[in-house]
Amino acid sequence: MTSYTFIRGGNTHTALITASSDRTLSLWDPDSGNRVQNISDLQSSVKCLLVLNLLDMWLSGGNELCVWNQDFELQCKTVHHSDTGISAMVELPKNFIAAAMDKEIVIFKLNVSGSDVAVMAIRHLADHQDTIHSLISINDGLFASGSHIGELIIWDSVDWTIQGYELILWEESKGDGHSEVKVTQQKQIERSIQHMSSDGELLVAAVGSGLYVYNVLTKTVVAYRKMAHDSNVLHTMIQTDGLMSCSEDGSVRMWELQDLPLPAEPASSGFFGMFGTFGRSSKHAGPPAKKLPEVPDLRSLELIGDLIGHSGAVQMFVSFEQKALVTCSTDHLLIVWKDGELQSQLRSLAVFQKLEENQQL
């Protein structure tokens, strides 16, 4: 689902668009809770939505890419004969769209001429070796994609060239020096990139049950933590002084970026394994992976707080800055969290203001 703000009759309206695996699209009025529009004759399930504010249109992606106007009228569509279909989309400059389809990123061009709208695929970026699970916009010039086997690729938003490539390997064999997953008797460590978020400079990736922080401007690793949670991380968010993550294990955790100890000091138990990181000019070549301790200016992710309250997997959260944080879970609960110290200060301030008012009376 996504919010959609448009102007009608000189007034600004904000609506909610929802899509479902039952092959329906709905437009809701969040003030009244009423369903305003409903479309139920789609040919496939809708897996993602994207609002194009400048064009006053929105897109739905599945086995077909559909373009809609603010009146819920279909403008055009393109059909793809794929079992996976479009799983994620991001808006690019000059009316281009990047869509994740299995292992590929397909670049679509949206042509708008008066009331005529057309969409067509013009480029296929086939640099990933496995299914793409996450696709996000970083800033006006960059976007990123993450795959099932830990591939993180930073793309130029204008010419669609690779600006950075990282292969995240939590474990690595010590044999011939080639980067590969270490085969052990234990359960293989999950390294799929389930979610990514960015503030325009830093990017945090949820990799299995771990977290990986990358600077897209310097193309360097900032920090990492292999076992940030007991199960897969489902959602992340970068904050001014750190980041936040939630997991299938029902936990929501707050992290702080801290400087690593001096080389002579032993690393804390919070640090983990190794990963592969290398640049490449194509998907077939690249130097051997290097170990994380060799990366300069590396920092650590230290746990500074837990939000304990859910009994099921925490699927995501929404931040309202200093006002509150809202989490949702498979336990069918929405929990609103507030900063206890800040709330205490606000209550004290309210008491003093009341006392002053009474003295004036």
N, C-alpha and C positions, 0 to 999 in steps of 0.2 A: 504494500500500500504506500501511497505518497500523498502529500498535500499539494493542492493546486490553487493558486491565487490568480484571479482574473478580474477584469473590469467589465461590468455590465450595467447599463443605465446610468453611467457616471459614478457608480459606487463600486468599491473594491470588495470582492467576495473571496473567501477561502473555503474550499471544499476538500473532501477526502475521496481519493480514487482507490478502490480495492479491486484486486484480481484474485481468482481462485482456480484450483485444479478442476472445478466443476465447469470450466469453460465459460465463465461469466465475468463481466466487468460491471462495477457499480459506482455511482457517484452519490456521495452522502453530504448532507448539510450537518456539520458538526455541532451547530447551535441547537438544532431541534432533534437531531438523531434520525431524521427521516431520510429514506432512500429517494433521491431525486431522479436518477436515471438508472436504467439497467439494460445490459445487452447480454443475451443468452444464446446467440446463434454462432458463436465462434467455432472455428475448425479445430482448434487445439487449446491446450491449457496455457494460460499466461503465466510466465515465470518471472517477469520483471517489468517495471514501469519506469518511464523517464519523462519528466516535464521539460519542455523547451520554452522558457519564459519569454525570450525575445521574439519568438515566432507565435506565441500564444497557442501552442499546440502541445500534444503529449503523445508518447509512443507506448505501445505494448509489445512485448517480445515473447515468443514461444516458437512453435514451428513456423510461424509467420510473423513478420514485422509489420505492424499496423500503425498508421498515422491518423490521429484524431484531432478534431478541433474542440473548442470549449463547449460546443453544443452536443458533444458526444456523437458527432457524425464522422463516419469513416471517410478519410480523404484519399488514401491509397494504401496498398499493402504489397509486400513481396513474399512469396512462398518459398520455404526451404524444405526439401525432402530429407529431413534428418531426424534420427531418433531422439537426439538430445535437444535440438533447437537452440534458441538464444536464451542463455541463462543470466546474462548481465549486460548492461549498456551504460556508456558514459557519453556526454556531449563533448564534442571537439570544436575548435574554431571553424569559421566559414561554413557553417551548416553541415558539418560532417559528424557521423556517429560511429563510435567503436562498439562492437557487439561481440561478446564471447560466445563461441559455438564450439563445444567440445575442446579440441586442442588448438583451435584457430581463433584469431581475432579478425573479424570481418569489418572493413571500413565501408560505411554507407554514405552516399551523398544525397542530401535532401534538397531538391530543387523546388523553389517556390516562385511562381510567376502569377501574380494576381490571385485568383481563386484556384488556379491549377497547382496541384502538389504532386510531385513524383519522387520516388525513392529508388535507388539502385545501388548494388554492391560494386565497388570499384577496385578493391584491394583485399587480398587475403594474407594475413601475417601468420606464417606457420612456423614460428620459432620455438614454441613450447613442445615438449615431448610427451606431455600428458594433459589430462582434462583441466581446464581453467576453472578454478573455483571462486576467484575473487577478481574484480575489476573496479578500480576507483580512479577518480580524477584527483591529481595532487595539487596542481595550480594551473594557471592559464597556459603554461607551456609543456606540462608533463602529465602523463597518466601511467598507471601501473597495473600489472596483472600478476596473479599468483596461481600456481598449479598444484596438482595432487602430489607431485613428487618433490615439492619444495623449491620450484623455480620461481624466482622473483625477477621480473623484467620491468625496467623503467623505459617508457617510450616518449619520444618527442610528439607533441600533440599536433604539429603542423605537417611534418614530413614523414612521421610514423617510423622513424629509425630508432634503433636500440641505443639508449643513453647509459644504461647500466644493467648489469646482469649478475645475479647472485644465485648460487645453488646451495641451499641450506641443508647440510648433512649433519645431523646431531651426532652421528658416529662415523668413524672412518677407519678402514683397515690400515695396519702398520706394515704391510708387506711391500708391494712394489711402488708405493708412492702415488698410485692413481686413486682419484677420489671415487669411493663407492660406499655403499651401505655395508656396515659390518654385520656379517652373518653370525649369530650366536644362538644358543639354545633358548634364550629368553625371547619373549614376545618382541617383534620388530617395533622399533619406535616410530610412531606416526609422525610424518613430516609434511603432511598436506597443509597448505595455506588456506585456512577456512575463512579468514576475515582480515581486512586491512583497513587502516585509517591513517590520515595524514593531516598535518597542519600547514602544509605548503613547503616545509623544510624537512621535517622528520616524518618518517613512515614507520608505523609499527605493524608487524605481521603476526597473526595468531598461527603458529606452526605446531600442529599437534597439540600437546599440552604445554607448549612453551611460548615464549615471546621473543621477538627479534626486532630491534630498533635500528633503522638505517637512515643515514643522512643523504637525501637525494641530490643535494647541491655539491657536496664534497665526494659523493659516491663511496662512502666509508661506513663500516659498521660502528654504531654508537654504543650499543649494549645488547645483551642477550640473556636469556634464562631458559634452560632446557625444560625444567619441571616447575613451571610457574603455577600449575594446578595439577590435581590428581587425574583429571580427564581432559578431553579436548577443549580448547579455548574457543568460544563461540562469538565473542564480540570484544572489541577494544576501543579505546578512546584516548587521545593525547590531551593532557592538561598542561597548564603553564609550568608546573613544577614536577611533572612525572606523567604517569599514565594509569589507566584503569582497565581491568579485564574481568570477564565472567566466563563461567565454564559449565560443562555438563555435570560437574560434581556438586553444583548448587551454590558455589561460592562466588563472591564478588570481591576482588582484591585491588588495593591501591598500591602503586609502586612509585619509588623515587629514584631518579638518576643520581648516582653518587660516583665519586672518583675512586678508581681502583687503588688498592694498597701498593706500596712501592714494590719493585721486582723482587727485592730480598725477602719480603714478607710472604708467608703462605697465603694462597687464595682461600677464601671462605668456602664452606661446603655448599653455598648457594650457587656457585659457578659450575659449569658443566661442560663436558665433552668437547667435541670439535665440530667444525662445520666446514663446508667447502665454499670458497668464494673466489670467483675469478671473472675477469672480463673476457669477452669474445667478440670477434668480428663476424662470426657466423655461428650457426647452431652445431657445426661439426667440429669446431676446433676451440681450444682453450688451454691455458697452462694449468699445471696441477693445482689442486686445492691447497690453501694455506691454513694454518691453525690460528684460532682466534687470539691466543696470547701474543701473537706476533703483530697484531693490528695496532697501530699507534693510536693514542688518545682514547683507548677503549674505556668505557665506564661500566658500572654495574647497576643492575636493577635490584633494589632492596625493598622488601615488603614492609609497608608502614601501616597497613590497616586491612581489616576484613569486615565485610558486611554480611553478617550471618542472620538468616531469617527464612530463606527458602528451603523447601524440602525436595525440590526437583531441579532439573537443569535450568539454569538462568540463560535465557535465550538472547536477551539484549538489555540495554539500558539507555535512558535518555537523560541528558544533563540540562538542568535549568540554571546553570551557573551557580551563584551563591544561594539561590532560593531552595533548590532541592535536586535530588537525583531519584529517578523512577526506574525500578527494575521489574521485568516480567519473566515468568517462569512456567514450566510445564506443570507446576502444582496449582495452576489456575489463579495465582495471586499476582496482583500489582502492589508493590511496596514502595512507599514514598519515604526517602531518607533525607534527613537534614543534618547540617553541621551542628553538633551538640554545643560546642564552645560558642559558636556564633549565636545560636538561639538563646543561650544563657545570657550573653551580653545584651541581646535585644530585649529580653524579659526584664533585666535589671534597668535598662534605659527606660522601658515603659513604666516601671515602678517609680523611678525618680521623677519622671514627667508627671505622673499622677499625684505624687506628693507635692510637687510644685503647684499644680493646679489647686489642690486642696488648701494649701497655705494661702494662695491668692483669694480663695473663697472666704 
